[in-house]
Amino acid sequence: MNDNERRHYQRIPFIADVVISREGDQWNCSLEDISLKGVLIEAPQAVTPEQGQAYDVQLVLGEGAVIHMAAEVSHITDSHWGMSWQNIDLEGLTHLRRLLELNMGDTDEMHRELAELG
C-alpha cells in the first residue's frame, strides 16, 4: 500500500510562504502541499525538528489572507516536514476550505473529507 492509498485526505500541491515559530524562534518555509488535515513544508536545514513537536504556523495566502494554526510534526524527510493540524481558528478553516475547493476539482470528495473531520 502506498502513501496515497493510506492517506484519508487528498493533498493539493500549492505554492505559498509559511512562517513557523516555536518558543520565540521563527523560520520562513515553503509550502509543498496542503490538505484538510495538514501540510507538507520545506523547512530550512538550520531547524532540527523532532517528531511530535508543536509549532505555530502561518500560511500566507496573499491579499491579506493568512491561515493561523497550531501543527505538530508528524514525519520528517530531509528538509521536508509533514505537519498535522492540532488547532485552527474558524477564519483559517474557512480560508482552507475555500482554497481546497478551488484546487481539488471534486466537490463531492471535498464534502466527504469535511464530514470525516466532524
Secondary structure as the mmCIF struct_conf table of DSSP 4:
data_model
#
loop_
_struct_conf.conf_type_id
_struct_conf.id
_struct_conf.beg_label_comp_id
_struct_conf.beg_label_asym_id
_struct_conf.beg_label_seq_id
_struct_conf.end_label_comp_id
_struct_conf.end_label_asym_id
_struct_conf.end_label_seq_id
HELX_RH_AL_P HELX_RH_AL_P1 ASP A 3 ARG A 6
BEND BEND1 HIS A 8 TYR A 9
STRN STRN1 ILE A 12 PRO A 13
STRN STRN2 ASP A 17 ARG A 22
TURN_TY1_P TURN_TY1_P1 GLU A 23 GLY A 24
STRN STRN3 ASP A 25 ILE A 34
BEND BEND2 LEU A 36 LYS A 37
STRN STRN4 GLY A 38 GLU A 42
TURN_TY1_P TURN_TY1_P2 GLN A 45 ALA A 46
TURN_TY1_P TURN_TY1_P3 GLN A 51 GLY A 52
STRN STRN5 ALA A 54 GLY A 62
TURN_TY1_P TURN_TY1_P4 GLU A 63 GLY A 64
STRN STRN6 ALA A 65 THR A 77
TURN_TY1_P TURN_TY1_P5 ASP A 78 SER A 79
STRN STRN7 HIS A 80 ILE A 88
HELX_RH_AL_P HELX_RH_AL_P2 LEU A 90 MET A 104
BEND BEND3 GLY A 105 GLY A 105
HELX_RH_AL_P HELX_RH_AL_P3 THR A 107 LEU A 117
#
